[in-house]
Each structure stands twice: as structure tokens, then as C-alpha cells.
Amino acid sequence: MSENLYDVLGVAHDASADEIKRAYRKLARKLHPDTNPDDPESEARFKQVAQAYEVLSDPAARERYDRFGSVDGFDFGDPFGGGGGLGDLFDAFFGGASPFGGGGGRGRGPAGPPRGPDIEVVAVLEFADAVFGAKHEVKVRTAIACDVCEGSGATPGSEPTTCPDCNGSGEQRMVRQTMLGQIVSASVCRRCQGQGQIVTDPCSECRGEGRTIVDKTYTVDIPAGVDTGSTLRLTGRGAVGPRSGPAGDLYVKIKVRPHDRFQRQGYDLLEDLPVSMTQAALGHHLSYETLDGVEDLVIPRGTQSGRVFRLRHRGVPHVEGRGRGDLLVRVVVMTPQDLDAEQEDLLERFAELRGEEVARPDTGLLSKIRSAFR
């Protein structure tokens, strides 16, 4: 194209993106082949306008054109089959994956709309919800089928047309003669981006993309027993592909908030239960609060610190299969501190009755030793 691209659209060299878009839409409506049937000149002009817009709507291509006066290496294919504009917006949301290349890591045939990209989101759960399961809402930024064109990308009343470059196959073949004979290589059609169709009259709402970006909320069924690092896959809940392409998947990564009492060890739960010296020595009967409710817990006479009591099937349910882990209650005997004179006398009498020697350290000596290490 030798004519100045800005002159083709009738805009100034420093025109904004919105000004370029408005100028293109105005000319496209005026010069469209449907508006000017049997007018080769209008059709040629329409293609020229579309090519100019394809370059100037792409910031990188526009910068290259402004600097060098040309766009060498730029594909002047169908202006609605790929390139800049809305495609760049999808790149921003879906990690730079081309919206026209599938984006979801799965292959597709040479023709047809590509699969939409997968989406990943983190769900932060309360401890009990992870143990017993719950319904949890997640919010995602995703792509859905355009309501105006119903995902076709074409203005209502019109339809995509077969790509003239690949005749609807979605790929272009090249035959080369070598010493070993003919070699046939195939590549994705650059004009239709492998879809086999092009949109000559794009939908005004989605600009031929066939999808729009929205904020969406899904309610996820969290199975019992999940833990931090677990990932749930929701098939078909990712972003839809362009022009009625199938949707990708939604991956929900689980993060569980810590509990103020229980620690998780696989499918078992563990808690350190502090008991007093007298409770451990004489025995104790207490109402113990589990995640399932209150249980009776008996601390036998003479329980030593570190002893573990197992409450069976009060742990975490198995994610796959039946059964639950156990709740392990580990006793921690607390040594009394800050005794008054009467309590010290009682303990000394207790030690005497048991024949236990208690050599109480000299308070003054201890004070001197502490001072030496300050």
C-alpha cells in the first residue's frame, strides 16, 4: 500500500485510537460491498481502509509505520481475523496467550474456532470448610459469548464467509521441489487464523471477536478433605473461544486458613492440650470441643506430658474414598509458676510425704548469677 495510511482513513498523524476507530467505522459503513453492490472501486477502497485500520489500530505496527514509513513483515490479511485491538485486551487478561491460537494448551483441527483459554483462581477457605466441604463463590475475569451476535462475530443478519485464501480449510500448503522429491508443508492460514472463515461485517459490540470480557461469579462445590495446594478443575468454565469456540477450563487452587487450635497432619488433626500438674496427677474429666461437637475426654490419674489420646474418626474425611482420619490430643502438663508462700509450703510438704528431696535454690545466689550474664 503506497498511499499514506492516515490519509486513507482521513485522520491526522497524531490522531488518537478512538479517532482512528471512529473514522474507520464511518468509512467501512460507507464503502461496504453490501452497501455498494457491483462497485469494484468501492470494494477496493473498502479493503484499503480495512488494511489501514489494521495497522493503525495496532500500537506496535503503528509505531513501526511511523518510524519507517512501511510495515514490512506485517500481514495484510483480513482485518477481523486477528491482530491488534480486542485481541490485545484478551492477551492482558489471559497471560499473553493468543486468543486465536487456542490459549488453553489443547490442539484443534486446522479449521474451526479455537478453544478458549483456561483460567486460574485462588479460593481461600476457612479450616472447617476445607475439612467438611462447602459451597464457595469465586470471582473471575473471563470471556463469554457476545449477546449481540451470539458468538458469531458478525453483525446480526450477516454471516462469516469462507476464507478465500484457504478455501475454508484453515491452513495453507506449500509444495517445494528438493533433491529428495516434493516436500509439502502446511501452516495455519494467516488470513483467517486457522478458522476457515472471515468476518467482513463485524459485530459492533465485540468487533468481530464473538465474545466480550465480563466479571463473573461461580459457586464452587468444595469437596470435604481438601487442603492447601489442592486444585479443582471445572470443565468448560474457562473463557470461551472466539466466534463460538469451546470454552477452556476453570482451575480453582485451594488455600486454607490456619485453625487457632488444630493442626493438620495428612487426614489426622492434632492439638496440644494443656493440663495442670494436679489434673494430670489426680485425673480429670472434661468436655472437649471437636470440629464435630463436644466429646467427653477423660485424663487418667498419673498422665504424663506428651501422652496422646486418639479420638477415632474425628479427623479429616478422605477426599477420594470412604473414611476419616483421627483427632490426636497430646497432653502438655503445665508446671505451676509464681507460687505464693502458702502454695510453696504445701508443695514442700507434698514432696516430704513422697520422700522426694527438694533443694530450693538460694534466691540471693540466683540473683547474682543472673546479674553476671546481663
Secondary structure as the mmCIF struct_conf table of DSSP 4:
data_model
#
loop_
_struct_conf.conf_type_id
_struct_conf.id
_struct_conf.beg_label_comp_id
_struct_conf.beg_label_asym_id
_struct_conf.beg_label_seq_id
_struct_conf.end_label_comp_id
_struct_conf.end_label_asym_id
_struct_conf.end_label_seq_id
BEND BEND1 GLU A 3 GLU A 3
HELX_RH_AL_P HELX_RH_AL_P1 LEU A 5 LEU A 9
TURN_TY1_P TURN_TY1_P1 GLY A 10 GLY A 10
TURN_TY1_P TURN_TY1_P2 HIS A 13 ASP A 14
HELX_RH_AL_P HELX_RH_AL_P2 ALA A 17 LEU A 31
TURN_TY1_P TURN_TY1_P3 PRO A 33 THR A 35
BEND BEND2 ASN A 36 ASN A 36
TURN_TY1_P TURN_TY1_P4 PRO A 37 ASP A 38
HELX_RH_AL_P HELX_RH_AL_P3 PRO A 40 LEU A 56
TURN_TY1_P TURN_TY1_P5 SER A 57 SER A 57
BEND BEND3 ASP A 58 ASP A 58
HELX_RH_AL_P HELX_RH_AL_P4 PRO A 59 PHE A 68
BEND BEND4 GLY A 69 SER A 70
TURN_TY1_P TURN_TY1_P6 ASP A 72 GLY A 73
TURN_TY1_P TURN_TY1_P7 PRO A 79 PHE A 80
BEND BEND5 GLY A 81 GLY A 84
TURN_TY1_P TURN_TY1_P8 GLY A 85 GLY A 85
HELX_RH_AL_P HELX_RH_AL_P5 LEU A 86 PHE A 93
TURN_TY1_P TURN_TY1_P9 PHE A 94 GLY A 96
TURN_TY1_P TURN_TY1_P10 PRO A 99 PHE A 100
BEND BEND6 GLY A 101 GLY A 101
BEND BEND7 GLY A 103 GLY A 105
BEND BEND8 PRO A 110 GLY A 112
HELX_LH_PP_P HELX_LH_PP_P1 PRO A 113 ASP A 118
STRN STRN1 ILE A 119 LEU A 125
HELX_RH_AL_P HELX_RH_AL_P6 PHE A 127 PHE A 132
STRN STRN2 ALA A 134 ALA A 145
TURN_TY1_P TURN_TY1_P11 ASP A 147 GLY A 151
BEND BEND9 SER A 152 SER A 152
STRN STRN3 ALA A 154 ALA A 154
HELX_LH_PP_P HELX_LH_PP_P2 THR A 155 THR A 155
TURN_TY1_P TURN_TY1_P12 PRO A 156 GLY A 157
STRN STRN4 THR A 161 THR A 162
TURN_TY1_P TURN_TY1_P13 PRO A 164 GLY A 168
BEND BEND10 SER A 169 GLY A 170
STRN STRN5 GLU A 171 THR A 178
TURN_TY1_P TURN_TY1_P14 MET A 179 LEU A 180
STRN STRN6 GLY A 181 VAL A 188
TURN_TY1_P TURN_TY1_P15 ARG A 190 GLY A 194
BEND BEND11 GLN A 195 GLY A 196
STRN STRN7 GLN A 197 ILE A 198
BEND BEND12 THR A 200 ASP A 201
STRN STRN8 PRO A 202 PRO A 202
TURN_TY1_P TURN_TY1_P16 SER A 204 GLY A 208
BEND BEND13 GLU A 209 GLY A 210
STRN STRN9 ARG A 211 ILE A 222
HELX_LH_PP_P HELX_LH_PP_P3 PRO A 223 PRO A 223
TURN_TY1_P TURN_TY1_P17 ALA A 224 GLY A 225
TURN_TY1_P TURN_TY1_P18 THR A 228 GLY A 229
STRN STRN10 THR A 231 LEU A 234
TURN_TY1_P TURN_TY1_P19 THR A 235 GLY A 236
BEND BEND14 GLY A 238 GLY A 238
HELX_LH_PP_P HELX_LH_PP_P4 ALA A 239 VAL A 240
STRN STRN11 GLY A 241 GLY A 241
TURN_TY1_P TURN_TY1_P20 PRO A 242 SER A 244
STRN STRN12 GLY A 245 GLY A 245
HELX_LH_PP_P HELX_LH_PP_P5 PRO A 246 ALA A 247
STRN STRN13 LEU A 250 VAL A 256
HELX_LH_PP_P HELX_LH_PP_P6 ARG A 257 HIS A 259
BEND BEND15 ASP A 260 ARG A 261
STRN STRN14 GLN A 263 GLN A 265
TURN_TY1_P TURN_TY1_P21 GLY A 266 TYR A 267
STRN STRN15 ASP A 268 SER A 276
HELX_RH_AL_P HELX_RH_AL_P7 MET A 277 LEU A 282
STRN STRN16 HIS A 284 THR A 290
TURN_TY1_P TURN_TY1_P22 LEU A 291 ASP A 292
STRN STRN17 GLY A 293 ILE A 299
TURN_TY1_P TURN_TY1_P23 ARG A 301 GLY A 302
HELX_LH_PP_P HELX_LH_PP_P7 THR A 303 GLN A 304
TURN_TY1_P TURN_TY1_P24 SER A 305 GLY A 306
STRN STRN18 VAL A 308 LEU A 311
TURN_TY1_P TURN_TY1_P25 ARG A 312 HIS A 313
BEND BEND16 GLY A 315 GLY A 315
HELX_LH_PP_P HELX_LH_PP_P8 VAL A 316 VAL A 316
STRN STRN19 PRO A 317 PRO A 317
HELX_LH_PP_P HELX_LH_PP_P9 HIS A 318 HIS A 318
BEND BEND17 VAL A 319 ARG A 322
STRN STRN20 ARG A 324 ARG A 324
STRN STRN21 LEU A 327 MET A 334
HELX_LH_PP_P HELX_LH_PP_P10 THR A 335 PRO A 336
BEND BEND18 ASP A 338 ASP A 338
HELX_RH_AL_P HELX_RH_AL_P8 ALA A 341 LEU A 353
TURN_TY1_P TURN_TY1_P26 ARG A 354 GLY A 355
HELX_LH_PP_P HELX_LH_PP_P11 ARG A 360 ASP A 362
HELX_RH_AL_P HELX_RH_AL_P9 THR A 363 ALA A 372
TURN_TY1_P TURN_TY1_P27 PHE A 373 PHE A 373
#
